[in-house]
Amino acid sequence: MLILNIIFIFIFLLICSDLCINYFPKTNLVLVPIDYKSREENNIIEVVIDLKIINKSNSKETMVSNLNLDVDFFRGKNNQYLKDLDYEESIYIYTESTKKNINNYWPTTIIQAKSEVFIQVILKFKNSDLKNKIKYLWLKVFWENYGHFGITKKQDGLLVNLNRHNKKELIEIPLKLGYKAIAVKTDLFGSFDNPIETVMDYCNNVTREKDILTIGETPLAIMQGRYVAPQNLEYNIFSKILCYFFHPTSSLATACGMQLLIDKIGVTRITFSLILGFLFKCIGIKGVFYRLTGFESSLIDDISGTVVPYDKSIVMGPINTKLFCDKLSKQLEVEVAVVDVNDLGGVKILASSNNSINNILKEILKVNPAGNSDEKTPIVLIRNNN
């Protein structure tokens, strides 16, 4: 009887913790990238970046009490970090009819429920040779949300490519079973890139009938903005405890990685999946935990899990993968698949435009023609040599 009471109390505490996570007051503000462009005049290069902050709450207004920026610079080759580049920064708040320069002091700004505020950032560089020196800007936005939940500090990072071009560089890789892979070398992707349009730009006039186009799940997730700075996660005692049950190399072996999964599916589901996974593992059946917790758990990449500058972010799995495959397949008239491939021969097909291609992809992608390092070949065409 005592054991049953302990079990019931344990379950009750887990359910209460999930209710707190779901219903405890929290900010509903989201920073969303819109577009960017660069222009040059009188030996000055201006990079103009447009963003917006959306309040997704149906009833609560929230304030942005502070917002400031920092910029990191990277060369194109291996994303080499640079520093000490001089620039001037201006931030504007604007609507359809007004535009206000904040003059380096962010005024506390109220965002009503179900509304948005537009922000324009202008970076001025007194160096006409700038684009030959650096390839990428990593814009870091530090901002504070203030409201019924208290105050929350958030950090977002956005990639700006100063030399956007879709030059097609193709690398052929022989595969078994009479196939070859054509790896398409690309720029580093960011959340300003539209997934469908970006892949089409690289693959137009390259694909052939009966090709199979594959794209890695992490680059697609990044284009969808599915990455988060660990500083944005409010990890708790449950994430600190549960992360200890995973191998040190797992993305769930840190409190922040685990907290991200808790926020998605809850403590209760994770705990019981962990218990059942352990029991099944004792009788030689592995992978039960990941089957029970779904794709969210297996696709989380903790910090250092991808290329610079995303190595300081936690990257989640992509969403709407089936819809992406179907739309792109219709546009390019080839079959399309979103894949998760590692250097150990593991191949997962997250979604495809035609399930009949899944088995052949699982077999021929074991050699991982796209690579998992800094190859920048997230798009791979599979072509039959016959």
C-alpha positions in Angstrom: 0.0 0.0 0.0 2.8 2.4 0.8 4.4 1.7 -2.5 1.2 2.5 -4.3 0.8 5.8 -2.4 4.4 6.8 -3.3 3.7 6.0 -7.0 0.4 8.0 -6.9 2.2 11.0 -5.2 5.0 10.8 -7.8 2.5 10.8 -10.7 0.6 13.7 -9.1 3.8 15.7 -8.8 4.7 15.1 -12.4 1.3 16.2 -13.7 1.4 19.3 -11.5 4.8 20.2 -12.9 3.5 19.9 -16.4 0.5 22.1 -15.6 2.8 24.7 -14.1 5.0 24.6 -17.3 2.0 25.0 -19.5 0.0 27.5 -17.6 2.5 29.5 -15.5 2.6 33.1 -16.9 5.2 33.6 -19.5 6.0 36.0 -22.3 4.4 35.5 -25.7 6.7 37.9 -27.6 8.6 36.6 -30.6 11.2 38.3 -32.7 10.8 37.5 -36.4 13.2 38.4 -39.3 11.7 40.0 -42.3 14.4 40.8 -44.8 17.7 42.6 -45.3 19.6 44.4 -48.1 22.9 46.2 -48.6 23.6 49.4 -50.5 26.6 51.5 -51.2 27.0 55.3 -51.6 29.9 57.7 -51.2 32.3 54.9 -50.1 29.9 53.9 -47.3 28.2 50.5 -47.2 24.9 50.3 -45.4 23.3 47.1 -44.3 19.6 47.5 -43.7 17.8 44.8 -41.6 14.1 44.7 -41.0 12.6 42.8 -38.1 9.4 42.7 -36.2 8.3 41.7 -32.7 4.9 39.9 -32.5 2.8 39.6 -29.4 1.0 36.2 -29.8 -1.0 36.6 -26.6 -4.8 36.9 -27.1 -5.4 39.1 -24.1 -2.1 40.3 -22.4 -0.2 43.4 -23.5 3.6 43.1 -23.0 6.4 45.7 -22.9 9.8 45.6 -24.5 11.7 47.5 -21.7 15.1 47.4 -23.4 16.7 46.3 -26.7 20.3 46.5 -27.9 22.5 44.9 -30.5 25.9 43.4 -31.1 27.5 42.2 -34.3 30.0 39.4 -35.0 31.9 39.2 -38.3 32.9 36.1 -40.2 35.0 35.4 -43.3 33.5 33.0 -45.8 36.3 30.4 -45.5 35.5 28.0 -42.6 33.4 30.9 -41.1 36.6 32.4 -39.6 35.8 34.9 -36.9 36.9 38.6 -37.2 36.8 41.5 -34.7 37.4 45.2 -34.4 35.5 46.3 -37.5 34.2 49.9 -37.1 30.6 50.6 -37.9 27.8 53.0 -36.9 24.5 51.6 -35.7 21.0 53.1 -35.9 17.8 51.5 -34.8 14.3 52.7 -35.9 10.8 51.8 -34.7 8.3 52.2 -37.4 4.7 51.6 -38.5 3.0 52.1 -41.9 2.9 55.9 -41.4 5.7 56.8 -38.9 9.4 56.0 -38.4 11.3 57.0 -35.3 15.1 56.9 -34.7 15.6 55.8 -31.0 19.0 57.6 -30.9 20.7 54.8 -29.0 18.1 54.7 -26.2 15.4 52.2 -26.4 12.1 53.6 -25.1 9.9 51.2 -23.2 7.5 50.0 -25.9 4.1 48.5 -25.2 2.9 45.8 -27.6 -0.8 45.2 -27.4 -2.2 41.6 -27.6 -2.3 40.2 -31.1 -0.2 43.1 -32.5 3.3 43.8 -33.7 6.1 46.4 -33.7 8.5 46.8 -36.7 12.2 47.5 -36.2 14.8 48.6 -38.7 18.5 48.3 -38.0 21.0 50.2 -40.2 24.7 49.4 -40.0 27.1 51.8 -41.7 30.6 50.7 -42.7 33.1 53.3 -44.0 34.9 50.7 -46.1 34.0 50.0 -49.7 36.1 46.8 -49.6 33.9 45.4 -46.8 32.4 42.6 -48.9 35.8 41.3 -49.8 36.8 41.1 -46.2 33.8 39.5 -44.5 31.1 37.2 -45.7 28.6 37.0 -42.9 27.3 39.2 -40.1 25.8 37.6 -37.0 23.4 40.1 -35.6 22.8 39.5 -31.9 19.6 41.1 -30.4 19.5 41.4 -26.6 16.0 42.4 -25.4 13.9 42.4 -22.3 10.2 41.4 -22.0 8.2 42.9 -19.1 4.7 42.0 -18.1 2.4 39.9 -16.0 5.2 37.2 -15.9 7.8 39.6 -14.5 10.8 40.4 -16.6 12.5 38.0 -19.0 15.8 38.6 -20.8 16.0 37.1 -24.3 18.7 36.8 -27.0 18.3 36.1 -30.7 20.9 35.6 -33.4 20.3 36.3 -37.1 22.7 35.5 -40.0 23.1 38.2 -42.6 25.0 37.1 -45.8 26.7 40.2 -47.4 27.4 38.3 -50.6 24.2 36.4 -51.3 24.7 34.5 -54.6 23.6 31.2 -55.7 26.7 30.2 -57.6 26.3 26.5 -58.5 29.3 24.4 -57.4 28.6 20.7 -57.8 30.6 17.8 -56.3 30.1 14.3 -57.7 30.4 11.3 -55.3 30.1 7.7 -56.5 27.7 5.5 -54.6 26.8 1.9 -54.7 23.9 0.2 -56.5 24.6 2.2 -59.7 23.9 5.6 -58.2 26.0 8.7 -57.7 25.5 11.7 -55.5 25.8 15.3 -56.7 26.4 17.5 -53.6 25.4 21.1 -54.2 27.7 23.5 -52.4 25.8 26.4 -50.9 26.2 29.5 -48.8 25.5 29.3 -45.1 21.7 29.4 -44.6 19.8 31.6 -42.2 16.3 32.4 -41.0 16.1 35.2 -43.7 16.2 32.5 -46.4 12.9 31.1 -47.6 13.4 27.3 -47.7 11.5 26.6 -51.0 12.9 29.6 -52.9 16.4 29.0 -51.7 16.6 25.3 -52.7 15.0 26.1 -56.0 17.6 28.8 -56.8 20.4 26.4 -56.2 18.8 23.5 -58.1 17.2 25.1 -61.1 18.8 23.7 -64.3 20.7 21.2 -62.2 18.1 18.6 -61.5 17.1 15.9 -64.0 14.1 13.7 -64.4 14.2 10.8 -61.9 16.7 12.6 -59.6 16.0 12.4 -55.9 16.7 15.7 -54.1 17.7 15.3 -50.4 18.2 18.1 -47.9 19.6 17.8 -44.3 17.2 18.4 -41.5 19.4 20.9 -39.6 19.8 23.4 -42.5 16.1 23.2 -43.2 15.4 23.8 -39.5 17.7 26.8 -39.4 16.0 28.4 -42.4 12.7 27.9 -40.5 14.2 29.7 -37.5 14.1 26.6 -35.4 17.0 27.4 -33.2 17.2 29.1 -29.8 19.9 30.6 -27.6 20.3 28.6 -24.3 19.9 31.9 -22.4 16.3 32.0 -23.5 15.5 28.8 -21.6 14.4 28.8 -18.0 15.6 25.4 -17.0 14.3 23.9 -13.7 15.1 21.1 -11.3 13.5 18.4 -13.5 15.7 19.2 -16.5 18.8 19.1 -14.2 17.8 15.7 -12.9 16.6 14.0 -16.1 19.6 15.0 -18.2 21.8 12.8 -16.0 20.2 9.7 -17.4 21.7 10.2 -20.9 25.1 9.6 -22.4 27.4 12.6 -22.1 27.5 13.0 -25.9 23.7 13.2 -26.2 21.9 16.5 -26.8 19.7 15.7 -23.9 22.6 15.3 -21.5 22.5 19.0 -20.6 19.9 20.9 -18.6 19.1 23.3 -21.5 18.8 20.6 -24.1 16.5 18.6 -21.7 14.5 21.8 -20.9 13.8 22.4 -24.5 12.3 18.9 -24.8 10.3 19.4 -21.5 8.8 22.6 -22.9 7.7 20.6 -26.0 6.3 17.4 -24.5 6.3 17.7 -20.7 8.0 16.1 -17.7 5.4 13.3 -17.3 5.9 11.9 -20.8 9.7 12.1 -20.6 9.9 10.4 -17.2 7.7 7.5 -18.2 9.4 7.1 -21.5 12.7 7.0 -19.7 11.5 4.3 -17.3 10.0 2.2 -20.1 13.1 2.7 -22.2 15.3 1.4 -19.4 13.1 -1.6 -18.8 13.1 -2.5 -22.5 16.9 -1.9 -22.7 17.4 -4.5 -20.0 15.9 -7.1 -22.3 17.9 -6.0 -25.3 15.4 -3.7 -27.0 16.9 -0.2 -27.6 15.5 3.1 -28.8 12.2 2.8 -27.0 12.6 6.2 -25.3 13.0 8.0 -28.6 10.0 6.2 -30.1 7.8 7.2 -27.2 9.0 10.8 -27.1 8.7 11.3 -30.8 10.9 13.0 -33.4 11.4 16.1 -31.2 13.8 14.2 -28.9 16.0 12.7 -31.5 16.4 15.8 -33.6 17.6 18.3 -31.0 21.2 19.4 -31.6 22.7 21.0 -28.5 25.3 23.8 -28.7 28.4 22.8 -30.7 26.2 20.4 -32.7 26.4 22.4 -35.9 28.5 24.9 -37.8 29.6 28.4 -36.7 27.9 30.7 -35.7 25.0 28.3 -34.9 27.3 26.4 -32.6 26.1 28.5 -29.6 22.5 27.7 -30.3 20.3 24.7 -29.7 18.8 23.6 -33.1 15.4 21.8 -33.1 14.0 19.6 -35.8 12.3 21.1 -38.8 8.5 21.4 -39.0 6.0 20.7 -41.8 8.6 18.5 -43.6 6.0 16.6 -45.6 4.5 19.8 -46.9 8.0 21.1 -47.8 8.8 18.0 -49.8 5.5 18.0 -51.7 5.8 21.7 -52.6 9.4 21.5 -53.7 8.8 18.2 -55.6 6.0 19.9 -57.6 8.2 22.9 -58.4 11.3 21.0 -59.5 9.5 17.9 -60.8 11.7 15.5 -58.9 11.2 13.5 -55.7 12.3 15.2 -52.5 13.3 14.0 -49.1 14.3 15.6 -45.8 17.0 13.4 -44.2 19.0 13.1 -41.0 22.3 11.3 -41.8 25.4 10.9 -39.6 28.9 9.7 -40.2 28.2 6.4 -38.4 25.9 5.2 -41.1 22.6 6.2 -39.4 19.9 7.3 -41.9 16.5 8.7 -41.0 14.0 9.8 -43.5 11.9 12.5 -41.8 9.6 13.0 -44.8 9.5 12.4 -48.5 7.3 13.3 -51.5 7.0 9.6 -52.3 7.5 6.8 -49.8 8.7 4.5 -52.5 12.1 6.2 -52.4 12.7 5.8 -48.7 14.2 2.3 -48.8 16.8 3.1 -51.5 17.8 6.3 -49.7 18.3 4.5 -46.4 20.7 2.2 -48.2 22.8 4.5 -50.4 23.0 7.4 -47.9 24.9 5.4 -45.3 28.2 6.9 -46.6 26.8 10.4 -45.8 27.7 12.2 -49.0 26.7 15.6 -47.5 29.1 15.3 -44.6 28.5 16.5 -41.0 31.2 19.1 -40.7 31.8 22.4 -42.7 31.3 21.0 -46.1 28.3 23.4 -46.8 26.7 20.8 -49.0 23.3 20.4 -47.4 21.6 19.6 -50.7 22.4 16.3 -52.4 21.0 15.0 -55.6 20.8 11.2 -56.0 21.1 10.2 -59.6 20.9 6.8 -61.3 23.9 6.3 -63.6 21.9 4.1 -65.9 
